[in-house]
Amino acid sequence: MNETENNYRDITELYTLSDALLQTVENATNPEAQLELVEPLVTVLADSTDVLTEEYIGLAQDKLARKQAAKGKIESALRRMYVAIHEFNTHAKDARNAAHAVVKKIKRQLEQVIANFVGLVTLSLDRIMPKPDIEALKQRHANIALMLHQASQGAH
């Protein structure tokens, strides 16, 4: 499998994680409340992953004219996911809720997806995620830390 296919699978893994969120409904003591909690995040994940896969395919086919439009769509899709995760965390009070572990995996997967997109298009991470998440991302992905450093050097 080549890098393009691996990167595409990194994006589509978000569908699998979305399904894992839905599985927490089946195993919950109160399935209705659990569905109410995870459904908004599942919906955003599905819609945003659709956008990311479509844009990744276009960028992978080296459609240069598409780059600027893709940047906005990618940032918007990622931002919607991070907002939905924040909303979930705000409403999910019970730390024992199985969905917390899945959401943690989703955040890590999003970091990998962002790292993959950084190789294709320059993203404005401050438009996508909160500052603590940017710092964590920089620590786990050296190429993103380098990109941010180079961008800051170019701004001066």
Secondary structure, DSSP 8 states (H G I E B T S, - for coil): --HHHHHHHHHHHHHHHHHHHHHHHHT-SSHHHHHHHHHHHHHHHHHHHHHHHHHHHHHHTT-GGGHHHHHHHHHHHHHHHHHHHHHHHHH---TT-THHHHHHHHHHHHHHHHHHHHTTS---GGGTS-HHHHHHHHHH-HHHHHHHHHHHHHH-
